[in-house]
């Protein structure tokens, strides 16, 4: 009898823990001294922390609407806390991903995103109107100590373009992410459009990065495209613009 009573008590406590409202958990986390979640705004939370939804989440200028999450219980057996997420992005975009929390790392995997370039990148390039559509499939990002340490997947930008004094189209672009020990490499290439482009970014696990590449108009491109490239740096005699930048990435959290 005592054994059954103890087992019933354990299940009851487990059920109570599993059913704690998400709003209560978020308020408690945000009130902790030095909590970084205080920088995040979540509006209209519903459901328990283990499976709920939020009308709007904002991190600075970045926002995600109609966010839903569901815990993946089997991950607890490996010592990780995992959630399956879906949400709506600006300008009718959408996303889905698995977020996995470990003791010392954060992993985002199986990330699928689709939406307008202007809606998805306006926080990175404020004040600039972008054209085209972004699609990401099976993207993965692993962070440790707030810094990226591994990444993979591909992001495509269809009908890429920017509006300055006039709309400037550059064709389709593709970003390929790869990892090797100690380094993440992101390679951005064109797909035969008006802009000939190849830019490579190498990011070390300590946050040091190096960007190198070349850009040039292809064929009889728009004069606006040639003028835009001149803003990026001096041209070589054959019309190419070479990029070379180094820096240090600050921890993301």
N, C-alpha and C positions, 0 to 999 in steps of 0.2 A: 504493500500500500504506500509506504514512504517513497519507494522508487518511482511509482506512478505519479505521486504528488510532485516530486522533484522534477520529473520530466515535463509534466503539465506546466509547472511554473516556468521552466526554461523556455518552452514554446510560447507561453503567454508574454514573457518579457521580450523574446525575440520579435513577436508580432508587434508589440508596442514600439520597439526600436525601429522596426521596418516602416511603421506607419507615422512617424513623426512628420508633421507638416513641413513642406519645403520652405515656406515663409518663415517659420520659426527658426529653422536651421540657418537660413541666410542671415537673418537678423542677428543671431548669436555670433556667427562668423564675422560679420561686419563690425560688431562691437568690440571684438578682441583687440587689445593694444597692438599697434603695428600691423594690423591686418591689411593685406593688399586687396582683398575683395571689397574694401570700402571704396575703391576706385571704380568699381563696377556697379552699374545700376540695373536692377531687375524689377520690372513692373508687372503687377497682376499675376502673382504666382498662385498656382493651383496644384493640389495633389500632394502626396508624400514625397520626401526627398528621394525615394527609390524609383519613382515613376510619376513624373508630373509634367507640367508645362508652364511656360512663361510667355506673356503677350509680347514683351520687348526686353531685350538685354542690350545695354550700351556700355562700351569700353572706350572712353574718349569719343572720337568721332565715328568709331565703328559701331554698327548696330545690326542686330539679328532679330527677326520677328518670328512669332509663333514657334518658339523653341520648345521641343518636347524631348524628354530623356527617359531612359529606362535602364535600370541597373542590369548588369550581366553577372548573375550570382556565381557562376562557376569560376570566374576570375578570382574570387575571394580565396579559393583553395590554393592559389599560387601567390597569395599575399598582395594582390593588386586590386584596386577599386576601378571598375570599368563601367562606362555608360555608353549606350547607343544613342546618338543625337540626330535629330532632323530639325530643319528650320528654314525659314524664308529669308532671302537676301533682298537688298534694295532693287528696284526696277524689275520685279517679278522673277528674281533669281531664287535658287534653292540649293540646299546643301544637306549632306548626310555624312556621318563619321562615327568612329569609335574613339572615345577618349579614355585612356588608361593611365591611372595614377599609381606610381610606385613610391617607395620610401625616399628615393633620391632622383626620380626622373618623371617626366610627363611625356606620354606618347599619343600622337594623333595619327590614326591609320585608317585605311579604307576611305579616305576623304574624297567625296564626290561633290563637285561644285559646278554650277552652271548659272550664268547671268550676264548682264551687260557689263562691259569693261568699265564704263563710267560709274555704274553702281558699286562695283567691287573694288575699284582702285581710287575712288575719290578721296579716301582717307590718306592714301599714300601720295597722291598728286593733287592736292587741293587747289581749286581755282582753274583747273585745266579740264576741258571737256573732251572725253575720249569716245571713240566710236568702235563698233564691233562687239563681239561676244566672246566670253571666256568659258572654257570647259576644262575641268580637271578630273582625271580618273585615277582612282587608286593611289592617291597621294599619301605619303607618310612623312612624319616629322617627329624626331625624338629630341627632347631637350633634357639637359642635365645642368643643374645650377643656373637655370634660366637661359642657357645658351644652346643653340642647335648643335647636335653632335652627329646626327645621321638624317638623311632625307632621300626620298626616291619618288618616282612618278613623273608624269608629264602634264603640262598645262598648255593648252592651245588658245591662241587669240585669233579668231576668224574675222576677216575684213577689218583688220586693225587700222586705226586712224586717229587723228587728233584734229581739233578745230582751233586754229589760231586766228589769223585774219580771214582765212578761208579753210574749208575742210581739206585735210591732207590724208590721202589713203596710202598705206604702206603694204597692203597685202596680208597674207596669213603668216603668223609667227608661232613658234613652238619653243617652250622652255622644258628642258630635260634635266631632272635632278638625279644625281648619282652620289654614292658615298664610297670612300675608301678609308682605311685606318687613319684617323686624325684629320680628315678633310672631307668637306662637302663641296661638290662641283655642280654649278648650275650653268647650263649652256643654252643661250638664246640664239635661235637661227631663223632666217626667213625661209619662205617656201616658194621662192621664185617671183615675188611681186616687184613693185617699183623700187623697193628698198633692199639693197644687198647688205645683210647684217649678220655678224657673228660676234657675240659677246660672251665671255666666260668669266664667271665669278668663282673664286676659290675661298672657302671659309674654313678657318682652322677651329679646332674645338676650344681654343682660348679666346675666340672672338675676333682674331685678326683676319682681315679679308683683303683680297686683291681682285680688282676688276680690270680686265684687258679686252680689247676688241677693236673691230673696224666696222665702219658704216660707209655706204656710198650709194648714190642714186644708180639705178639700173636703166639703161636705155634712155629714151626720151621722157624722162620723168617730169613731174610737175615742177615748175620754177619754185613754187612754195616749198616743196620738199627739199630742194637744194638750199634754199635760204634757211630752212629749219636746221639742217645739218650744220650750217656755218655757225649756228649758235652754240654748238657743242664743242667747238675747238677749231684750230687751224687745219686747213686741208693740205694733203700732199699734192704734188704736181698732177697726179692722175685722178684727183677729186675725192680721195678717201679721207675720212676723219678717223683718227686713231684715239682710242680711249685707254687711259692708264690711271687707275685710282687705287689708293690703299687707305685703310682705316681700321678702326676697332669697334666692333659691335657691342653695344651695352646689353647687359642681361635683360631678357624680356620679362622677368618676374623676380 
